[in-house]
Amino acid sequence: MTMKQMPEELKSEFKFIQGKTKTPIWKYFGTVLLAGIIAFGAFQRGKAQEERASFLASPTIGDLYKTKADGSYSCMRITNVTADSLFVQPNMYEVNKSSGIGEIDTEENYLNFSYGIHREDIARMFNSDEIYDIVRKQR
């Protein structure tokens, strides 16, 4: 039965009961929880981006630059820092997934030489996602 089909007496009683009935607060719990998770994720992502930008601006020896090229992932670590360049030691291996970087990031997998890359080129590589992450190793 719709509101139009109800007699006037029932309509007024229905509206009275409907006005006194409140939606339980737990009905909104899922929506609030989802909004909280989304907000937390956005905050964490912004914080991680700020951290990477900070690492890019002030590199230190031992920083790990995770790289991506042609569908393969690898890494290189900083061996020396000068005013205009970073000297990096490339890893000799590549993996198919970014999650595999941890498997190849071992001392014996790095080549025995390093080469310089101008800071502007590093910034360009970072902005184009060729360098997609920077990890500062804890000492």
N, C-alpha and C positions, 0 to 999 in steps of 0.2 A: 504494500500500500504506500503510495506516495503522499507527500504533504498536501497536494491538491485534492486527493481523494478522502482525506481525513475530515471528520466532522470538527466543527470549531472547538468544541469542548476538548477533544483529544489533542488538537493542535496546541492549545494553550497549555495543557498538561505536559505535552512533549517538549515544548519550548522551555517550560519551567524546569523540568528534569535535566534537559540538555544544558541549561545555563548553570546548574549546580554541579554538574559532573565535570571534573578536571581530568585532563590527560595525565596519566602517571608519568613522573619525570624519567623513569627508567626507559620509557619508550624513545627518548632522545639520546640515550647513552651511546648507541652505535654511531649516530651521526657526530656526536661530540668526540668520540674516540677516533673516528676516521679523520676528522678535521685536525685533531691533535697530532696524529701520525703524519699527516701531510705537512703541517706547519713545522714539525720537528725535522722532517726530511729536507724541507727547503732550507731551514736554518743550517743544518749540517752540511748541505751541499755548498751553500754560500761560504761557510767557514772553511771548508776544504779548498775552495777556489782562492780564497784570500791567502791561505797558507801556501799554496803552490805559487801564487804571484809573489809572495814574500821570498820564497826559496829562489825564484827566478831572479829577483832583484839583488839578492845577496847570496850568491852561491858559495859553498864551502867544499873543500876537498872531501871526497867520499860520497857526495850527493849522487843518487842514482837517477838517471834520466831514462824513463821508459819510452821507447820509440815504436812507431807503427809505420810500415811502408808496404804497399802492395799486398795487403792482407796478412802480413807476417808481423810478429812482435819480437822485439829484442830490447836490449838496454845498453847503456854506456855509463861509466862512472867518471866523475871529475877527479883528475889527478893534480891539477894545478890551476890557479886562478890569477890572472893578471888584470890590469886596468881595462883592457879592451877585448880580452879573449879568455876562453875557457879551454883547457886542455883535457881531452876526454880519452878514455881507454875503452874501445868497443868490445862488446861481447861477441864471440865468434859463432854463437848459435842463434837461431830464430825458432819461435814456436808459433802454432796456429791460433792460439787463444791468449788473450791478455792475462788470463789466470795462470798461465804456465811460466810466467817470468820468474817466479820464485824458484822453479826447478833449475833454471840456467844461471841464476845469479850466484855463482860460486867462484871462488878465487881462480881456480884452474881454467875456467871458461873464458877469461879475458885475455885478449891478445897482449903480447909483450911490448907494445909500443903505444904511444898516445899521440894525438895530433890536436892542433889548435882550431877552434871555431870562434869566429868573431861573435861578440855578445849580441849584435844586431841580428845575425843569422840564427842564433839560439832563440831570440825573441820571436823571429819570424816562424821558426819551426814549432815553437810552443803555440803561437796564435793560430797556426794552420793545423794543429793537432798532430803534427808529425811527432812531436814530443807531447805525449798525452798525460804524463804524470811525472812528478818529481818527488822522490822519497829522500828525506834526510835521515841518514842512519844515526842512531843513538850511540854515543861514545861512552 
